[in-house]
Amino acid sequence: DDGSEVSTSKTEVSSVAPA
């Protein structure tokens, strides 16, 4: 995650932020 948009876990990404 780059930290722009965080989700519940690092495994689950939202729209932005590359895994």
N, C-alpha and C positions, 0 to 999 in steps of 0.2 A: 504493500500500500504506500502511495505517496502522501496520503493524509489529507487530500482535498475533500474527499467525501468518504466517511467511514460507515461501515455497516455493523452488524452484530459481531461478526467474527472476521478474521483476516481471510478465511477461506471463502466467505461470502462477500463479493464485491457489489457495490451499488451500480451507479452509471459510470462515474469517472473513477480514477485510481486503478492502475494496472496491478494485477496480482503477481 
